[in-house]
Amino acid sequence: MNIPYSRWQTQRRCLPDKVELNIMFLIKVCSRLNLTYQIYYLAEEAERRKVQFILRVPKGCRISAELRQFIKEHQWTKLERFEVR
């Protein structure tokens, strides 16, 4: 197997905050959220595995237009808002 990375380079990875039966959760507590590599990677992983990916953000969080469009295009990805105490 030929690995295209040098000794110092590795493939980036990320994990969801919580995994239940067929649901992956990523919880972000911020005032503004953009489409990041972590969100993109986990959403694509959910599509591949055919599991639900839920992105939880506070009610006051502003979502970028790019992220809104990305969520619309991915049927296994859902945005959920929660109340911060």
N, C-alpha and C positions, 0 to 999 in steps of 0.2 A: 504494500500500500504506500503510495507516494503522497506525503503530506505537504501542502503548498506553503506551510508556515516555517519560519526559521525557529531556532531554539527559544527566542525571546517573544515571538509572536504566538498568540493563542486565539482560538475562536472565541468571540464574546458569547456569554451565556447569561441567562437570568431566570429567576424562578418567581412564581406568583406568591403572594403573601399567604394564601390558604388554598388548599385543594380538597374538595369534597368529591363524592362519587363521580359525577360527571360535570363538575363546575370548578372553574379556576377563578379566584378572586385576586384583584390587585387594588389595594386601598391607597389613595393619594390624598393627603391633607395639605391643600395649597389654595391660593387665591386665584391663580390662573394656571391652566394646564394646556400644554402643547403636545403634539404627537411626538413622542420620544422613541428611541430605539427599543426600550423595554416594552412599551405598549405595543409597538409594531410587531416585535418578535413574539410576544405572548398571544396576540390576536391571531397571528399566522399559525402558531403552534396549536391553538384551539381549533382553527379551521381544519388543520391536518388531522387532528385526533377526533374531530367531530364532537367536541365538548363545548359547553357554554363558557364564555369568558365575560366576567362581570367586572367592570371598572367602577369602583365606588369613590365618589368625591363629595365634599361638603356642599350644602345647598347654595352657598354664596360663591362657589368656584366658577370662574368664567372659562369656557371651553373654546379653544381656537377653532377657526373655520376649517382648517385642515383636518383636525381631529374629528370634528362633527361629520365631515364628508367620509372620512375613513370608517367611522362607526356605521354609517348608512350603507356602505359598500360591503361590510362584513356581517353576514347574517348571524354568526355565532357570537358576536360581540354586543354587549349591552352596557349602557351607562346608567348608573344608579346613584341617586343623591341621598345623603343622610344628614341628620341634624347634629351639629357639633355642640357639645355641652361644655 
